Amino acid sequence: MQPKPLKNLNGEICQIYGDTVGVGPNSDVFVACNECVFPICRACYEYERKDGNQSCPQCKIRYKRHQG
């Protein structure tokens, strides 16, 4: 699977909650998984980190910590 270019992720829909994937604190597009770039919103990412499996729902690779 080829990762999507980051510039094309703005406006993507979270595949869990259905919300728009937004931008991070530095106006960068929020990317939870750097391996497969699975579109997930910040709220779902935070839930997965705190109460979930702490890994990407698509590729199952453990999430790295994000600043902010």
Backbone as a chain_set.jsonl record, in Angstrom:
{"seq": "MQPKPLKNLNGEICQIYGDTVGVGPNSDVFVACNECVFPICRACYEYERKDGNQSCPQCKIRYKRHQG", "coords": {"N": [[0.842, -1.188, 0.0], [0.617, 2.13, -0.893], [1.569, 5.081, 0.749], [-0.485, 8.018, 1.149], [0.162, 11.232, -0.275], [1.014, 13.803, 2.004], [0.009, 16.383, 1.573], [-2.398, 15.928, 0.348], [-4.119, 15.075, 2.293], [-5.569, 16.932, 3.752], [-8.787, 17.655, 4.706], [-9.613, 15.059, 4.574], [-11.691, 12.343, 5.663], [-12.234, 11.06, 8.868], [-11.85, 7.668, 9.426], [-13.007, 6.299, 11.476], [-14.682, 7.847, 13.228], [-15.877, 9.643, 11.51], [-15.496, 12.34, 11.337], [-13.909, 15.348, 10.095], [-10.495, 15.133, 9.266], [-8.211, 17.097, 10.833], [-5.912, 19.871, 11.183], [-2.688, 20.053, 12.739], [-1.054, 21.563, 15.647], [0.834, 23.283, 14.47], [-0.223, 24.092, 12.085], [0.105, 22.005, 10.368], [-0.976, 19.143, 8.538], [-2.753, 16.782, 10.405], [-1.385, 13.702, 11.136], [-1.746, 10.557, 12.234], [-0.67, 7.956, 11.946], [2.387, 7.261, 10.694], [3.174, 5.279, 9.022], [1.119, 4.044, 7.324], [-0.584, 6.136, 6.895], [-3.274, 6.255, 7.623], [-6.432, 7.752, 7.662], [-7.416, 9.436, 10.471], [-9.062, 11.187, 13.03], [-8.015, 13.669, 15.466], [-9.327, 13.307, 17.944], [-10.103, 10.581, 17.902], [-7.586, 9.428, 17.677], [-6.464, 10.217, 20.147], [-8.166, 8.806, 21.875], [-7.55, 6.142, 21.132], [-4.86, 6.088, 21.906], [-5.082, 6.433, 24.689], [-7.194, 4.724, 25.761], [-7.528, 2.661, 23.993], [-6.047, 0.293, 21.709], [-3.602, 1.417, 21.294], [-2.5, 1.522, 18.794], [-2.406, 1.741, 15.189], [-5.528, 1.462, 13.577], [-5.644, 0.357, 11.046], [-3.058, -0.655, 9.997], [-1.962, -1.681, 12.275], [0.382, -0.936, 13.542], [2.175, 0.263, 16.312], [1.364, 3.406, 17.729], [3.351, 6.353, 17.494], [4.436, 8.897, 19.739], [2.862, 12.104, 19.696], [3.547, 15.598, 19.628], [1.948, 18.253, 21.415]], "CA": [[0.0, 0.0, 0.0], [1.384, 3.365, -1.041], [1.015, 6.167, 1.565], [-0.98, 9.202, 0.441], [0.943, 12.442, -0.006], [0.437, 14.551, 3.122], [-0.734, 17.555, 1.114], [-3.717, 15.49, -0.089], [-4.907, 14.601, 3.428], [-6.416, 17.977, 4.318], [-10.168, 17.436, 4.319], [-9.933, 13.635, 4.65], [-12.677, 11.992, 6.676], [-11.8, 10.055, 9.833], [-12.463, 6.39, 9.092], [-13.644, 5.737, 12.671], [-15.738, 8.717, 13.75], [-16.531, 10.341, 10.408], [-15.184, 13.761, 11.411], [-12.837, 15.763, 9.198], [-9.149, 15.098, 9.822], [-7.802, 18.494, 10.859], [-4.504, 20.233, 11.184], [-2.047, 20.049, 14.038], [-0.794, 22.871, 16.253], [1.676, 24.119, 13.607], [-0.936, 24.155, 10.805], [0.429, 20.835, 9.566], [-2.048, 18.157, 8.512], [-2.561, 15.799, 11.464], [-1.188, 12.331, 10.673], [-1.529, 9.712, 13.403], [0.193, 6.834, 11.577], [3.349, 7.621, 9.658], [3.419, 4.116, 8.169], [0.11, 3.866, 6.274], [-1.288, 7.412, 6.794], [-4.704, 5.991, 7.769], [-7.074, 8.981, 8.132], [-8.055, 9.357, 11.779], [-9.072, 12.521, 13.64], [-7.26, 13.806, 16.705], [-10.106, 12.728, 19.049], [-9.993, 9.116, 17.825], [-6.191, 9.115, 17.99], [-6.297, 10.348, 21.599], [-8.861, 7.674, 22.493], [-6.751, 4.934, 20.888], [-3.642, 6.17, 22.729], [-5.388, 6.338, 26.121], [-8.07, 3.624, 26.149], [-7.606, 1.633, 22.951], [-4.916, -0.613, 21.505], [-2.402, 2.239, 21.108], [-1.935, 1.23, 17.484], [-3.208, 2.129, 14.033], [-6.584, 0.49, 13.29], [-5.46, -0.268, 9.736], [-1.835, -1.449, 9.842], [-1.681, -2.245, 13.606], [1.674, -0.496, 14.075], [2.01, 1.068, 17.522], [1.486, 4.847, 17.505], [4.424, 7.142, 18.097], [3.894, 10.036, 20.467], [2.78, 13.393, 19.01], [3.645, 16.79, 20.47], [0.828, 19.181, 21.34]], "C": [[0.881, 1.244, 0.0], [0.778, 4.456, -0.163], [0.564, 7.335, 0.701], [-0.05, 10.373, 0.71], [0.248, 13.272, 1.068], [-0.382, 15.741, 2.663], [-2.147, 17.19, 0.674], [-4.617, 15.053, 1.066], [-5.823, 15.66, 4.016], [-7.84, 17.791, 3.805], [-10.559, 15.968, 4.291], [-10.937, 13.405, 5.772], [-12.114, 10.885, 7.556], [-12.563, 8.76, 9.559], [-13.107, 5.703, 10.294], [-14.861, 6.559, 13.063], [-16.509, 9.446, 12.657], [-16.304, 11.836, 10.405], [-14.068, 14.077, 10.415], [-11.502, 15.686, 9.928], [-8.601, 16.506, 9.713], [-6.31, 18.694, 10.784], [-3.989, 20.236, 12.611], [-1.758, 21.454, 14.522], [0.046, 23.811, 15.393], [1.082, 24.274, 12.217], [-0.518, 23.05, 9.844], [-0.759, 19.885, 9.606], [-1.753, 17.101, 9.575], [-2.481, 14.399, 10.864], [-0.859, 11.486, 11.894], [-0.537, 8.594, 13.102], [1.102, 7.237, 10.422], [3.641, 6.467, 8.704], [2.425, 4.031, 7.017], [-0.743, 5.112, 6.05], [-2.812, 7.204, 6.804], [-5.38, 7.23, 8.329], [-7.854, 8.764, 9.424], [-7.976, 10.741, 12.415], [-8.325, 12.5, 14.972], [-7.993, 13.153, 17.878], [-10.003, 11.201, 19.055], [-8.568, 8.662, 18.14], [-5.969, 9.156, 19.496], [-6.978, 9.198, 22.335], [-8.039, 6.393, 22.335], [-5.489, 4.921, 21.738], [-3.944, 5.908, 24.198], [-6.123, 5.049, 26.484], [-8.112, 2.472, 25.15], [-6.363, 0.761, 22.9], [-3.582, 0.097, 21.351], [-1.708, 1.939, 19.787], [-2.917, 1.623, 16.387], [-4.268, 1.063, 13.75], [-6.393, -0.241, 11.958], [-4.242, -1.182, 9.692], [-1.346, -2.064, 11.154], [-0.312, -1.886, 14.164], [1.416, 0.447, 15.242], [2.256, 2.543, 17.207], [2.72, 5.415, 18.182], [3.779, 8.343, 18.758], [3.941, 11.301, 19.626], [2.925, 14.508, 20.033], [2.371, 17.599, 20.336], [-0.486, 18.666, 21.593]], "O": [[1.789, 1.37, 0.821], [-0.411, 4.746, -0.297], [1.152, 7.611, -0.345], [0.476, 10.498, 1.816], [-0.973, 13.425, 1.042], [-1.377, 16.081, 3.304], [-3.016, 18.062, 0.631], [-5.772, 14.693, 0.835], [-6.773, 15.318, 4.719], [-8.066, 17.772, 2.595], [-11.715, 15.649, 4.013], [-11.015, 14.19, 6.717], [-11.582, 9.894, 7.056], [-13.791, 8.768, 9.472], [-13.694, 4.631, 10.146], [-15.955, 6.015, 13.214], [-17.664, 9.824, 12.856], [-16.858, 12.541, 9.561], [-13.369, 13.177, 9.95], [-11.39, 16.123, 11.074], [-8.531, 17.058, 8.615], [-5.554, 17.811, 10.379], [-4.75, 20.4, 13.564], [-2.165, 22.43, 13.891], [-0.026, 25.027, 15.573], [1.808, 24.559, 11.265], [-0.759, 23.147, 8.641], [-1.473, 19.829, 10.607], [-0.639, 16.581, 9.645], [-3.398, 13.962, 10.169], [0.184, 11.673, 12.52], [0.343, 8.314, 13.914], [0.638, 7.516, 9.317], [4.293, 6.667, 7.68], [2.83, 3.953, 5.857], [-1.544, 5.148, 5.116], [-3.544, 7.887, 6.087], [-4.958, 7.73, 9.372], [-8.824, 8.008, 9.461], [-6.936, 11.396, 12.345], [-8.046, 11.437, 15.526], [-7.361, 12.514, 18.719], [-9.833, 10.599, 20.116], [-8.367, 7.636, 18.791], [-5.362, 8.247, 20.064], [-6.434, 8.672, 23.306], [-7.856, 5.647, 23.297], [-5.086, 3.87, 22.237], [-3.167, 5.244, 24.884], [-5.721, 4.353, 27.417], [-8.677, 1.418, 25.443], [-5.711, 0.521, 23.916], [-2.539, -0.553, 21.284], [-0.491, 2.079, 19.666], [-4.107, 1.81, 16.638], [-3.941, -0.122, 13.689], [-6.925, -1.335, 11.768], [-4.374, -2.366, 9.381], [-0.421, -2.876, 11.15], [0.118, -2.47, 15.158], [0.55, 1.318, 15.171], [3.214, 2.895, 16.519], [3.085, 5.016, 19.288], [2.686, 8.757, 18.37], [4.923, 11.556, 18.929], [2.477, 14.377, 21.172], [1.77, 17.635, 19.262], [-1.463, 19.414, 21.54]]}, "num_chains": 1, "name": "protein.A"}
